[in-house]
Amino acid sequence: MSSILAANKGVAKELVGKLLPTVLSETSGVLFSDILDSSLWKQNAVYYERNRKQMEAKIADRRHFMNFKERALALKFTVHRQLWKEDQLLMPTRRHRARTQKHSETNCILSVGHQK
């Protein structure tokens, strides 16, 4: 177990030795006592705020569109339901609508002819 820890420490020292010069060169060779002092941190914070505002705007737009879509579908549903109700009310009158005058006269003549 101790040999694994010693090996990890050795590898970690080598990596820090390789990476530290690149980090120092990217940050103008200055190590910061606090991460908030870093120019990269400040730049990332600015990008984060801009992206967060853009994402919030997109989410708000989608939410407004979904609310509009929901209201449109609800309105369509109420219209179709109202038309269906009217159709249901008119259905019995279609089944038993009055016959034309000519048709009722022929029925009357036929029924009189059968009475003997």
ZIQUIJO-V72131 format. One line per field, one symbol per residue. burial: I if it has 24 or more other ideal C-beta (glycine too) atoms within 12 Angstrom, else O. A space follows every 50 residues. Layout:
burial->???
//
This chain:
burial->OOOOOOOOOOOOOOOOOOOOOOOOOOOOOOOOOOOOOOOOOOOOOOOOOO OOOOOOOOOOOOOOOOOOOOOOOOOOOOOOOOOOOOOOOOOOOOOOOOOO OOOOOOOOOOOOOOOO
//
